[in-house]
Amino acid sequence: MLDVALWTSLALFTASVLLTLYRAIIGPSLPDRILALDTMYINSIGLIILFGIWINSKIYFEAALLIAMLGFISTVAVCKYLLRGDIIE
């Protein structure tokens, strides 16, 4: 039963990553593209965690935590650059 749930969730997360990639490329404005990239970070974290559950390894959870921190910092930096035109004051 867990195997079916893992395959289903992996397929759905992969589809969501592809749809957000489409939104990041075709997005009508720059804030939409930033939001799509942030959503892609979150979906990739889900994919990494599901892969870690499938392989039964704990190292993937640390990688997901690292990607979450980098994704948050990069989203804040890009939004700050978009609003102010400068990242470091």
Rosetta silent file (secondary structure, phi, psi, omega in degrees, C-alpha in Angstrom):
SEQUENCE: MLDVALWTSLALFTASVLLTLYRAIIGPSLPDRILALDTMYINSIGLIILFGIWINSKIYFEAALLIAMLGFISTVAVCKYLLRGDIIE
SCORE:     score description
SCORE:     0.000 S_00000001
   1 L     0.000  -40.413  178.810    0.000    0.000    0.000 S_00000001
   2 H   -65.715  -33.503  179.672    2.847    2.388    0.820 S_00000001
   3 H   -64.454  -41.355  178.767    4.444    1.598   -2.530 S_00000001
   4 H   -66.603  -40.948  179.055    1.313    2.682   -4.418 S_00000001
   5 H   -65.643  -38.707  178.064    1.066    5.875   -2.375 S_00000001
   6 H   -65.246  -45.806 -179.864    4.716    6.695   -3.040 S_00000001
   7 H   -64.886  -39.040  178.993    4.418    6.171   -6.798 S_00000001
   8 H   -66.225  -45.559 -179.475    1.219    8.209   -6.954 S_00000001
   9 H   -68.961  -35.311  174.683    2.661   11.080   -4.955 S_00000001
  10 H   -62.412  -41.425  178.646    5.908   11.019   -6.960 S_00000001
  11 H   -65.881  -41.497 -179.589    3.911   11.281  -10.184 S_00000001
  12 H   -69.452  -40.053  177.292    1.796   14.143   -8.848 S_00000001
  13 H   -66.685  -37.375  176.837    4.789   16.065   -7.511 S_00000001
  14 H   -64.007  -41.719  177.153    6.598   15.607  -10.821 S_00000001
  15 H   -63.698  -38.889  179.780    3.569   16.941  -12.669 S_00000001
  16 H   -69.141  -35.418  176.418    3.398   19.937  -10.336 S_00000001
  17 H   -65.140  -41.454  178.941    7.106   20.696  -10.870 S_00000001
  18 H   -66.092  -38.448  178.559    6.590   20.604  -14.642 S_00000001
  19 H   -68.900  -37.740  177.543    3.543   22.884  -14.421 S_00000001
  20 H   -72.981  -29.061  173.043    5.386   25.407  -12.255 S_00000001
  21 H   -64.323  -40.855  175.392    8.328   25.282  -14.652 S_00000001
  22 H   -60.371  -42.994  179.687    5.901   26.196  -17.414 S_00000001
  23 H   -67.391  -34.259  179.009    4.617   29.102  -15.285 S_00000001
  24 H   -69.252  -32.437 -179.931    8.172   30.253  -14.569 S_00000001
  25 H   -82.000  -43.896 -173.324    8.999   30.350  -18.267 S_00000001
  26 H   -94.886   -7.913 -172.687    5.714   31.760  -19.623 S_00000001
  27 L   -43.025  138.754 -176.039    4.685   33.832  -16.563 S_00000001
  28 L   -70.268  -26.822 -179.597    3.050   37.139  -17.475 S_00000001
  29 L  -141.044  168.868 -178.143    5.067   39.214  -14.994 S_00000001
  30 H   -65.534  -41.027  176.026    8.210   39.018  -12.901 S_00000001
  31 H   -61.898  -33.121  175.718    6.411   38.483   -9.541 S_00000001
  32 H   -64.714  -37.261  179.042    4.559   35.521  -11.087 S_00000001
  33 H   -70.315  -37.963  176.696    7.866   34.010  -12.128 S_00000001
  34 H   -63.600  -43.517  178.379    9.335   34.523   -8.656 S_00000001
  35 H   -64.189  -37.211  177.838    6.308   32.842   -7.108 S_00000001
  36 H   -66.227  -39.700  177.621    6.620   29.944   -9.567 S_00000001
  37 H   -66.268  -38.358  176.987   10.279   29.447   -8.634 S_00000001
  38 H   -64.791  -40.343  177.132    9.389   29.495   -4.942 S_00000001
  39 H   -66.168  -34.441  177.819    6.682   26.914   -5.564 S_00000001
  40 H   -67.571  -35.038  174.024    9.180   24.827   -7.501 S_00000001
  41 H   -60.622  -46.468 -178.017   11.502   24.847   -4.484 S_00000001
  42 H   -63.698  -42.280  179.211    8.695   23.566   -2.280 S_00000001
  43 H   -67.318  -36.744  178.251    7.739   20.850   -4.767 S_00000001
  44 H   -68.775  -31.948  174.423   11.354   19.747   -5.168 S_00000001
  45 H   -63.006  -43.050  176.830   11.621   19.462   -1.380 S_00000001
  46 H   -61.812  -41.327  178.116    8.596   17.167   -1.464 S_00000001
  47 H   -63.096  -42.243 -179.602   10.172   15.081   -4.226 S_00000001
  48 H   -65.750  -41.261  178.710   13.419   14.718   -2.286 S_00000001
  49 H   -65.495  -42.104  177.495   11.608   13.675    0.878 S_00000001
  50 H   -63.521  -38.502  177.450    9.514   11.121   -1.021 S_00000001
  51 H   -65.611  -37.741  176.815   12.658    9.737   -2.640 S_00000001
  52 H   -65.004  -36.424  176.001   14.246    9.466    0.818 S_00000001
  53 H   -67.571  -39.942 -178.121   11.236    7.519    2.059 S_00000001
  54 H   -66.576  -43.028 -179.178   11.390    5.243   -0.980 S_00000001
  55 H   -79.027  -21.124 -176.072   15.130    4.545   -0.592 S_00000001
  56 L    66.702   50.306  178.984   14.812    4.419    3.240 S_00000001
  57 L  -128.687  140.839 -177.677   17.692    6.832    3.783 S_00000001
  58 L   -89.969  -10.959 -177.743   17.844    9.752    6.204 S_00000001
  59 H   -68.173  -27.624 -179.021   20.414   11.808    4.280 S_00000001
  60 H   -70.336  -25.315  176.931   17.763   13.067    1.864 S_00000001
  61 H   -69.284  -36.266  175.688   15.922   14.798    4.691 S_00000001
  62 H   -67.943  -38.484  177.004   19.030   16.881    5.410 S_00000001
  63 H   -64.838  -38.442  177.975   19.316   17.740    1.725 S_00000001
  64 H   -65.983  -37.830  177.490   15.678   18.841    1.713 S_00000001
  65 H   -65.464  -40.537  178.062   16.310   21.056    4.736 S_00000001
  66 H   -64.654  -42.875  178.043   19.298   22.645    2.999 S_00000001
  67 H   -65.686  -35.931  177.969   17.278   23.305   -0.152 S_00000001
  68 H   -64.206  -42.777  178.751   14.482   24.807    1.954 S_00000001
  69 H   -66.121  -44.414  179.248   16.873   27.263    3.588 S_00000001
  70 H   -66.215  -36.698  178.017   18.491   28.236    0.296 S_00000001
  71 H   -64.900  -41.388  178.929   15.107   28.586   -1.375 S_00000001
  72 H   -65.294  -46.267 -178.025   13.834   30.919    1.330 S_00000001
  73 H   -64.827  -41.431 -179.621   16.954   33.090    1.274 S_00000001
  74 H   -69.140  -35.440  177.248   17.004   33.325   -2.521 S_00000001
  75 H   -65.753  -42.237  177.868   13.297   34.210   -2.675 S_00000001
  76 H   -64.473  -41.130 -179.829   13.786   36.980   -0.123 S_00000001
  77 H   -65.276  -42.796 -179.710   16.835   38.285   -1.997 S_00000001
  78 H   -68.039  -38.929  178.002   15.055   38.349   -5.357 S_00000001
  79 H   -66.994  -38.984  177.636   11.980   40.060   -3.875 S_00000001
  80 H   -65.308  -40.330  177.032   14.162   42.635   -2.156 S_00000001
  81 H   -65.237  -38.140  179.921   15.970   43.302   -5.436 S_00000001
  82 H   -66.713  -39.620 -177.837   12.646   43.621   -7.242 S_00000001
  83 H   -78.313  -42.482 -172.247   11.270   46.122   -4.704 S_00000001
  84 H  -106.433  -22.012 -177.112   14.373   48.234   -3.999 S_00000001
  85 L    85.846    0.408  179.807   16.731   47.594   -6.883 S_00000001
  86 L  -148.869  139.915 -178.245   19.545   46.660   -4.507 S_00000001
  87 L   -88.931  -47.688 -177.955   20.093   43.617   -2.316 S_00000001
  88 L  -100.955  128.457 -178.799   22.713   44.911    0.110 S_00000001
  89 L   -91.398    0.000    0.000   22.103   48.302    1.655 S_00000001
